[in-house]
């Protein structure tokens, strides 16, 4: 595969990437190379792996299965045995709290499993004999982020109540076999309700409009008393976020009297120790050299974990790149052998994790990355890591003398190489959120392109996470401006180094990234085409139509609405249809509640009315994000064909 190496600094102060000369040039133009990443592999023969947990002698995880109409299965494995499904196919593990869900199951120390069913919203308890017992959940409500008490009388969880008109109401509730008890309410949102080891305190994270959880939260604690096996909360104390605006995430109990959580008061999410005595000041742990926290888009995230020997393990993101480290003798020791996109869990005397290197299938592993218990897919015969593109972290100059970041992937295919002097086409990716980041873990959305002769540039534009609070806040009031500037600047940076064909650059993005795509096409001629996957086109409609979780998100990204309605119009791609001359492909689900189909339809109709090249394809039964086998196959293939037609290669 082509290697990259740093050379002497260029005139702009950034080290260029130089591709090694290639031999055996292909007679097939880059972008059209035959690839091992077939549609059937992407959708029909692959699964997603997530939310690994351990209890007793078993590991548990979730598998998203496109071939089962996007169903999420609960899977378990004992040592030296084969993995097995724990639930019948009639159950789809998932939650619709905040629409994005997550945290839809929890395993107790005695290996009982509580889970939410995505289709019905009901909460079930799987007993150790395999029987399923309903817990006292309510029709019209959704539940997520479960925690058992120490003797497993029931579970604490987040409830989103949609039984009355208007916005859904959030609460922390207790569920057991007979009753549902509201414990905490009043804030707009809650996350991470976790009881102390002795069940005498409960900690949680809360926030309210107009803040998002990465803007400002309250880390709160209350004493618990128990009457007839039902918990009741005493006086609530805010132990972080009361006097200083900061974001706290991911609390984990250290003892019955102390807990750890990540807070960004210093400008970066880093771990602090808190006491159940609210008057005691928090203590900062040693600097991890990066961020130990993530934006709360989904429930169930854990970036801190206490190991059985009392050491602290953390997932640390440094300059956008994730690693695992353990705090030993006040020093963070990186664990390079743990190539995990999510925090490992203790499993007996070993660790287990979802191995997520850039050049191999994600896999559940125990103890050693070669001990692969379940893989997301299997490489086709004669395909291995040498056929996978690996990322190079690429800082580049952008607006006002600032630096932005991206991951660059060179095209890789052992059977085809670039001809002498040929430059590959480039796919620029604008991630969603926009408060999120590009990941370096293996992804079909990268390998699909690089194996066909495309280069890929996954841009961590200003506003992305993993670079500190200041970088994250750089997008406030500037969405549709600085993210667009950074995507354009990134293209100019790599094309100036000869890493991509300036005439064959395209841009793609989903959700919020779709807005970035369309605004980039409207404000620059560097892109030959673009693809918006369930993307935002009308900010006014988004402010009025979207779900509760994001209904005030735009207050920060754009400004208050309707007071700044003119700015919403200016930043909406729908107001710039006339400036988009490049072809655009729109892919959208008809059940999308986050960005309704009407957004793509309006943009598509506007382009057609002006005689512009535009295509819209609607997928039945899909919401915000594609899960079904047919959708995944068709969307990948359709987008590739769209670009190759634009390039005149088919």
LINCOR-V375963 format. One record per backbone hydrogen bond with DSSP energy under -1.0 kcal/mol. NH is the residue of the N-H (numbers start at 1). CO is the residue of the C=O. E is the energy in kcal/mol with one decimal. If there is no record, write none. Layout:
BEGIN
NH,CO,E ; NH,CO,E
END
This chain:
BEGIN
10,14,-1.6 ; 13,10,-2.0 ; 20,3,-1.0 ; 26,417,-2.3 ; 31,452,-2.1 ; 32,29,-2.1 ; 33,452,-1.7 ; 38,36,-1.6 ; 42,38,-2.1 ; 43,39,-2.1 ; 45,40,-2.1 ; 47,376,-1.9 ; 48,64,-1.9 ; 50,62,-1.9 ; 53,60,-2.7 ; 55,58,-2.3 ; 58,55,-2.1 ; 59,77,-2.4 ; 60,53,-3.0 ; 61,75,-2.1 ; 62,50,-2.8 ; 63,73,-2.5 ; 64,48,-1.8 ; 65,71,-2.8 ; 68,65,-1.6 ; 69,66,-1.2 ; 70,65,-1.3 ; 71,68,-1.2 ; 73,63,-2.8 ; 75,61,-2.8 ; 76,84,-2.4 ; 77,59,-1.9 ; 81,78,-2.0 ; 84,76,-2.8 ; 86,74,-2.6 ; 91,88,-2.1 ; 93,72,-2.4 ; 94,116,-2.2 ; 99,96,-2.4 ; 100,98,-1.8 ; 101,97,-2.0 ; 106,114,-2.1 ; 108,112,-3.0 ; 111,108,-2.1 ; 113,126,-2.2 ; 114,106,-2.4 ; 115,124,-2.4 ; 116,104,-2.3 ; 117,122,-2.6 ; 118,92,-3.7 ; 121,117,-2.9 ; 124,115,-2.9 ; 125,133,-2.9 ; 126,113,-3.9 ; 127,131,-2.8 ; 130,127,-2.1 ; 133,125,-2.8 ; 135,123,-2.5 ; 136,176,-2.2 ; 137,135,-2.6 ; 141,138,-1.4 ; 142,160,-2.2 ; 144,158,-1.8 ; 145,103,-2.4 ; 147,156,-2.0 ; 149,154,-1.1 ; 152,149,-1.3 ; 155,175,-2.4 ; 156,147,-3.0 ; 157,173,-1.9 ; 158,144,-3.0 ; 159,171,-2.9 ; 160,142,-2.8 ; 161,169,-3.2 ; 162,140,-2.4 ; 169,161,-2.3 ; 171,159,-1.6 ; 172,184,-2.5 ; 173,157,-2.5 ; 174,181,-2.7 ; 175,155,-2.6 ; 176,179,-1.8 ; 181,174,-2.6 ; 183,172,-2.9 ; 184,172,-1.7 ; 189,207,-2.0 ; 191,205,-2.2 ; 194,203,-2.7 ; 196,201,-2.7 ; 199,196,-2.1 ; 202,222,-2.5 ; 203,194,-2.1 ; 204,220,-2.1 ; 205,191,-2.7 ; 206,218,-2.0 ; 207,189,-1.5 ; 211,208,-1.7 ; 215,212,-2.2 ; 216,212,-1.5 ; 217,246,-2.5 ; 218,206,-3.0 ; 219,240,-2.9 ; 220,204,-2.5 ; 221,237,-2.6 ; 222,202,-2.0 ; 224,200,-2.6 ; 225,232,-2.3 ; 227,230,-2.4 ; 230,227,-1.3 ; 232,225,-2.2 ; 234,223,-2.8 ; 237,221,-3.1 ; 239,219,-2.5 ; 240,219,-1.1 ; 249,262,-2.6 ; 252,260,-2.8 ; 254,258,-2.1 ; 255,258,-2.0 ; 259,274,-2.3 ; 260,252,-3.1 ; 261,272,-1.8 ; 262,249,-2.2 ; 263,270,-2.5 ; 264,247,-1.4 ; 267,264,-1.8 ; 270,263,-1.8 ; 272,261,-2.6 ; 273,283,-3.1 ; 274,259,-3.3 ; 276,257,-2.2 ; 280,277,-2.0 ; 283,273,-2.3 ; 285,271,-2.3 ; 291,317,-2.6 ; 292,269,-2.3 ; 297,295,-1.9 ; 299,101,-2.5 ; 305,313,-2.4 ; 307,311,-3.0 ; 310,307,-2.5 ; 313,305,-3.1 ; 314,325,-2.7 ; 315,303,-2.2 ; 316,323,-3.0 ; 317,291,-2.5 ; 318,321,-2.8 ; 320,466,-1.8 ; 321,318,-2.0 ; 323,316,-2.1 ; 325,314,-2.3 ; 326,333,-2.2 ; 327,312,-3.0 ; 328,331,-3.1 ; 331,328,-1.5 ; 333,326,-3.1 ; 335,324,-3.1 ; 338,335,-2.2 ; 339,337,-1.1 ; 340,338,-1.7 ; 345,352,-2.8 ; 347,350,-3.2 ; 350,347,-1.9 ; 352,345,-2.6 ; 353,365,-1.8 ; 355,363,-3.0 ; 356,339,-3.9 ; 363,355,-1.6 ; 364,374,-2.7 ; 365,353,-2.7 ; 366,371,-1.5 ; 367,351,-3.4 ; 368,366,-1.8 ; 371,368,-2.3 ; 372,370,-1.6 ; 373,364,-3.0 ; 374,364,-1.1 ; 376,362,-3.0 ; 383,380,-1.9 ; 387,384,-2.3 ; 388,385,-1.9 ; 392,408,-1.9 ; 394,406,-3.4 ; 396,404,-2.4 ; 398,402,-3.0 ; 402,399,-1.6 ; 404,396,-2.6 ; 405,460,-1.1 ; 406,394,-1.2 ; 407,458,-2.5 ; 408,392,-2.5 ; 409,456,-3.0 ; 412,450,-1.3 ; 416,413,-1.3 ; 422,419,-2.4 ; 426,504,-2.4 ; 427,455,-2.7 ; 428,506,-2.8 ; 429,457,-2.8 ; 430,508,-2.3 ; 436,434,-2.0 ; 442,357,-1.6 ; 446,443,-1.2 ; 447,443,-2.5 ; 448,444,-2.7 ; 450,446,-2.3 ; 451,447,-2.1 ; 452,449,-1.2 ; 453,450,-1.3 ; 454,449,-2.3 ; 455,425,-3.2 ; 456,409,-2.3 ; 457,427,-2.6 ; 458,407,-2.8 ; 459,429,-2.1 ; 460,405,-2.3 ; 461,459,-1.1 ; 463,471,-1.1 ; 464,461,-2.0 ; 465,436,-2.1 ; 469,267,-3.4 ; 472,468,-1.9 ; 473,469,-2.6 ; 476,473,-1.9 ; 477,556,-2.0 ; 478,475,-2.5 ; 479,557,-1.8 ; 481,478,-2.2 ; 482,478,-1.5 ; 485,481,-2.7 ; 486,482,-2.4 ; 487,483,-1.8 ; 488,484,-2.2 ; 489,485,-2.8 ; 490,486,-2.4 ; 491,487,-1.7 ; 492,488,-2.3 ; 493,489,-2.1 ; 494,490,-2.1 ; 495,491,-2.7 ; 496,492,-1.7 ; 498,495,-1.3 ; 499,494,-2.4 ; 501,424,-3.2 ; 504,501,-2.1 ; 506,426,-2.9 ; 507,529,-1.6 ; 508,428,-2.8 ; 509,531,-1.8 ; 511,533,-2.4 ; 513,510,-2.5 ; 514,511,-1.2 ; 516,512,-1.5 ; 517,513,-2.3 ; 518,514,-2.3 ; 519,515,-2.6 ; 520,516,-2.1 ; 521,517,-2.1 ; 522,518,-1.7 ; 523,519,-1.3 ; 528,505,-3.7 ; 530,583,-1.7 ; 531,507,-2.1 ; 532,585,-2.6 ; 533,509,-2.5 ; 534,587,-3.4 ; 536,511,-1.6 ; 542,538,-2.1 ; 543,539,-2.5 ; 544,540,-1.4 ; 545,541,-2.7 ; 546,542,-2.0 ; 551,548,-1.3 ; 553,550,-1.1 ; 555,552,-1.3 ; 556,553,-1.1 ; 557,553,-1.6 ; 558,554,-3.0 ; 559,554,-2.0 ; 564,560,-2.2 ; 565,562,-1.8 ; 568,564,-1.7 ; 569,565,-2.1 ; 570,566,-2.3 ; 571,567,-2.3 ; 574,537,-2.5 ; 575,572,-2.0 ; 576,573,-2.5 ; 580,577,-1.4 ; 584,613,-1.7 ; 585,530,-2.2 ; 586,615,-3.3 ; 587,532,-2.2 ; 588,617,-2.0 ; 590,619,-2.0 ; 591,622,-2.7 ; 592,589,-1.0 ; 599,596,-2.1 ; 601,597,-2.4 ; 602,598,-2.3 ; 603,599,-1.6 ; 604,600,-2.7 ; 605,601,-2.8 ; 606,602,-2.0 ; 607,603,-2.1 ; 608,604,-2.4 ; 609,605,-2.3 ; 611,608,-1.8 ; 612,607,-2.8 ; 615,584,-2.2 ; 617,586,-2.6 ; 619,588,-2.7 ; 622,619,-1.3 ; 625,623,-1.3 ; 629,66,-2.0 ; 632,628,-2.5 ; 633,629,-2.4 ; 634,630,-2.7 ; 635,631,-3.0 ; 636,632,-1.9 ; 637,633,-2.0 ; 638,634,-3.0 ; 639,635,-2.0 ; 640,636,-2.0 ; 641,637,-2.4 ; 642,638,-1.9 ; 643,639,-2.0 ; 644,640,-2.4 ; 645,641,-2.0 ; 646,642,-1.7 ; 647,643,-2.5 ; 649,644,-2.9
END
